[in-house]
Amino acid sequence: MNIQLFWSHISYQSYQITQMSPSNLGNAYVPTLDKKAIQCLRLKGLLAASAAAASESAHLHAIKHRGEFEYPKQVWYLTLSALALATAINVVSIAWAWFRVHVRHRQNSTASTTGCSILRLPAAILTVSRIVAFRWRVRLGRVFSMSFFEVFITLVYMSALLIWEFVHTDNLNSDFWANKAAHIAAAQLPLLPALSAKNNIIGWLTGVGHERINVLHRAVARCILVLIWVHLWGRFHIGFFGADELSMFRWEQLGVAAGTTYTLAIVLSLRPVRELSHEMFYFTHVILVFVFILLAYLHTSEPGFGYYIWPTWVVWGFERLFRLTRYLILNVFLRPPQSKAALSLIASDALRITLKRRIPLEWRPGQHVFLAFPTISAVPLESHPFTIAGIPSADGKGEQELVFIVKGKEGLTKRLVERAAEKEGVKVPVYVDGPYGMPTDLRPYVTTENSVWVGGTGVSYTLPLLLDVVRRVRDGTALAKRIVFIWAIRDEEYLEWISAALADALSTAPPGLSLDIGIFVTGPSASGSGSGEKSPESVEVGGLGLVPVKGRPDVARLVQEEIRTAEGPMSVDVSGPPSLIRAVRECLASPVKATRAVMRGGPTIHFHAENFTL
């Protein structure tokens, strides 16, 4: 009997059985299947089961393939979308600044504090969003301190990584997520040098300086660390045996070594470790990262995934090439005959560095450069950032004098103070790299409060802002009507650091600009209640006499006074250590009070802080 006749026979018999009534079914004749028929039935069942298993296997393989090769791309789509949004916001901010400056949108009357208008609702929403996003902070001891916005970005990024990591994993079967974690983590590695680079394309697009983007660099690095350990745990959960025997395959051993090196680099980059010795942190970090990338490339290249790693080298190499090119331009091709830096001691623990360079594209007030002193540094090309305590000449051409006020603490700065103490005006070789940073554009703000709640070198950041705004108001390219400049110092002799610059600002301020300079002496010799009350003669507006006030400034009172009298958008810029920046930030961190003030005609406030922490 062939198979076709057999199935016809079986079908006919089945039809007869189904046509019988239930009462006769028990007496019905049921054909007895011979061995060949039974074997055919079994064969058909096996074929059906095999086909179903093959279909299921193909489906699971497709899911696994999509997770390992498509999901890493989708994470990048999300990252690039976020970058595009940040770029759009930066473009809008630039357009707003241009519009206010060129359209001369001035408010000539004092802000009303009685009426409440629904038209001010957008400004109130902007104020609340600034407070919550950038002035509220999350702290975990000395390990980290991040704004709500930075925490939000980190959580969104980490959530995205974990969602793409564990979605479609067949009830969290480790076969589906163990290797996927490695694919996603490796694909994100080029983002790390992009976020840490000094010449930062992300910073250029978003208008955020490299020193602030570095916060996201650390956050992304720690998120990737989670995926690396997920990958390592998944591989151990699956087991290293047979074809995956760990002791037999070098590329798997390299993977374990790479993960260990990366973990060590993250641990040694925590803030308490960085604060112990920045120089030690820098050198160990560079070495560990280099070793990790090399091990990661060797680990991934053997199974054919080296294309995940080499883009990291490209991003890093491109930034270094750009930096080297500018380094050669500033220190070789445009290097003036007298290119050494003059060191002058201005206090027992502070010095002034003066040098000349041609800066092709000038620099913006508040920007910094990296200086390397080959005869003083522990390593010949070791460089440190220093803020330029001045502004470019009016024409911006030719050689520019760069002045830096440096506090001697440890490492290079301490050695610089010691060298300056040996001989007044000693000149030493110096290499310049920069400028860097994205300081606040103060042109659109009607009220500018440049606040330095610190004794010493914090003035290097806010003094150039003061000088630049005065010049721009005089030239008609800035809208400021009032500038408040506050400097807290330990000793009156610190005034000699910037006395000439302050005198120039006071003497050249145009008639329509109110310039209020407050100097507070907080050292042991200072007396008073510390309330920060200023006598009428403490500052002679428009004159050259400055009478310091004894005691500490009352931060809350001074800031709130300016807010009550501000006539338009206001910028508060502060430079100093974390504790003093926190005091100013807390004055501007009440969303209820700020919303009520804005709805009644108060100013929207932009806050910028230059922190001295690492």
C-alpha positions, 0 to 999 in steps of 0.5 A, a space after each residue: 500500500 502506498 502512502 497516498 492510498 493509505 491516507 485515502 483509506 484512513 480519511 474514508 474510515 474517519 469520515 464513516 466514524 464521524 457520520 455514526 450516531 453516538 449510540 452506535 459509535 461503540 459498536 462501530 468497526 474501527 480499522 486496525 492500523 498496521 505497522 507501516 501506517 503507524 510509522 507513517 503517522 509518527 513520521 508525519 508528526 516528527 516532520 510537523 514538530 521539526 518544521 515547528 521547531 525550525 520555524 521557532 528557532 528561526 524566529 528566535 534567531 531573528 530576534 537575537 540577531 536584531 537585538 545584537 545588530 539593530 538595537 545598538 543602532 537604535 540607541 544611537 538614533 536616540 542619542 543623535 535625536 537628543 543632540 539635535 534637540 539640544 542644538 535646536 535649543 542653542 540656535 533659538 537662544 542665539 537667535 533670541 540674543 541677536 534679536 534683543 541686541 539688534 532690535 534694541 528691545 529695551 524696557 524703559 520703565 521700572 518693572 511693575 510688582 503689583 499687576 499680574 498678567 497672563 502674558 507673562 506666563 511663558 516667562 514664568 514657565 521658563 523661570 520655573 524650568 530653569 530653577 528645577 532643571 539647573 538650580 536644584 541639585 542631587 548630592 551623594 556625599 562627596 561622590 557626586 553632585 548633579 543638577 536635576 537636568 543632569 540626573 534626568 539625562 542620565 536616567 533617561 540614557 540608562 533607561 534607554 540602554 536597559 530597555 533595549 538590552 532586555 526587550 525581546 529576551 524570551 522571558 529574560 533568557 540570558 542567551 538573548 541579553 548576555 551578548 547584546 549588552 556587549 554590542 550596545 556598550 561597545 557601540 556607545 564607546 565613541 560617545 566617550 571621547 566625543 564628550 570628553 574632548 577639549 575641542 568638542 563638536 557636541 559643545 559647539 553644537 549645543 553651546 555648552 563648554 567642555 568642562 560641563 559636558 564632562 559631567 555627561 562624559 562621566 555619567 555615560 561612562 558609568 552607564 556603559 560600565 553597567 552594561 559591561 558587567 551585565 555582559 560579564 554576568 550573562 556570559 558566566 551565567 551561560 557558562 564557559 565550557 566546550 567551544 566557549 572554554 574561557 581558559 582556551 580562548 585568548 579573546 575571551 580572556 582579553 574581554 575579562 581583562 578589558 572589563 576589569 581595566 574599565 572598572 578600575 578606570 571608573 573607580 579611580 575617576 570618582 570625585 574623592 579620588 580626583 581631589 586627592 591628586 588631580 595629576 595622579 588621576 589624569 595620568 592613571 586615567 589616560 593609561 587605563 583608558 588606553 589599555 582598555 580600548 586596546 584590550 577591547 579591540 583585541 577582544 572584539 576583533 577576533 569574533 569579527 566585531 572590531 568595527 565597534 571599537 575603531 571609531 573610538 580611536 577615530 574620534 579621539 585621533 581627530 580631536 588630537 589632530 585638531 588640537 595639535 594643529 592649533 598648538 603648532 599655530 599658536 606656539 610655532 607659526 604665530 609665536 612672537 619673538 618674546 614668547 616667554 611668560 613673566 611670573 610676578 608674585 602678588 601675594 604669598 600664595 598667588 602670582 600673576 602670569 603675563 605673556 603675549 600671543 597672537 590669537 587668530 580668532 580672539 577669545 571671549 571674556 571668561 574663556 580659559 586656555 591650557 598652559 604648559 611650562 616645560 621647565 617647571 611641570 613634572 612632565 614637559 607637556 603637562 598643561 593646566 587650565 587658567 582663565 584669562 583675566 582680561 579682554 582682547 584689544 578693541 581691534 583684536 589684531 596683532 599680539 595680545 597680552 594674556 594675563 592670569 591670576 593664579 592661586 598656588 595650591 599643589 602640583 604645578 601651581 605651587 611650583 609656579 609660586 615657588 619659582 616666582 618667589 625666587 626672582 621678581 618677573 622671572 621669565 619661563 618658557 610656556 606653551 598655550 592651547 586654547 581658548 576654551 569654554 562657553 561663557 555667558 553672552 551678557 549682551 541681551 541682559 538689561 541687568 548684569 550682576 557679576 558676583 564673586 563670592 570668594 577671596 582671590 582668583 575667582 575674579 579671573 572669570 568675572 572681571 573680563 565679563 565686567 570689562 567686556 559689558 562696559 565696552 559693549 554698552 559704550 559701543 552700543 552692542 549690549 543692553 545692560 543698564 546696570 552692572 553689580 560687581 561684588 568681590 569678597 577678599 581676605 585682605 585689602 592688598 588683593 585690590 592691587 591685583 585688579 585695581 587698574 582694571 576696575 579704575 578703567 571700567 569706572 572711568 570709561 562707563 557711559 552715562 546711561 550705565 549704572 556701575 556698582 562695585 562692592 569690595 568686601 574684606 572677610 579676613 581676620 582683620 575685618 570687623 563688623 556684623 557681617 551683614 554686608 551693609 554698605 556705607 554711602 561712600 563705600 563705592 563712588 559710582 563713576 569715580 575712582 575711589 573704592 572703600 572696602 566694606 568690612 565683613 562678609 556680603 549678605 548674599 541673599 539680601 544683595 541678590 534679592 535687592 537687584 531682582 526687585 529693581 531689575 528692569 529686564 532679563 537679568 544674569 547672575 554670574 558667580 565664581 568660587 568654591 562650591 560652598 559659596 556658589 551653593 549660597 548664591 544658587 539657593 537664593 535663586 532656587 525658589 520656584 514659587 517666589 520666582 514665578 510670583 515675581 515674574 508674573 508680576 513683572 519681575 525679571 527672568 534670571 539666568 544663572 551661571 557658576 564657575 566652580 573650582 572643583 574637579 
